[in-house]
Amino acid sequence: MSLYKSLLAISLLLSILVGCGAPQATYSNFLKVQKGMTPEEVIDILGEPTDVTTVSADMGFGAIFGLGDLGGTNMVWKGNNGKANVIFINNKVKSSNFTNQF
């Protein structure tokens, strides 16, 4: 086997191994997502989201009532296995859902 073919085979094998280790938005991985997790913890489980929407509302006087600044983020993972949707309030999972039809 030539050196070129050997390098190509090694490169292909490494690409396959690296791809296998990446987190995926599968239902079994989605079940690991729990309320109170941070976005970083969820990304470690599901991988990078395909869509992120963030909103914030400066309540101003809300700090008096313990509300402070309210903020929310919606992260979506779409793939061949389905669609995962996770809503974060103040950087903690508030709710989540998974569907295999979209």
Order of alpha helices (4+ residues) and beta strands (2+ residues): alpha-alpha-alpha-beta-beta-beta-beta
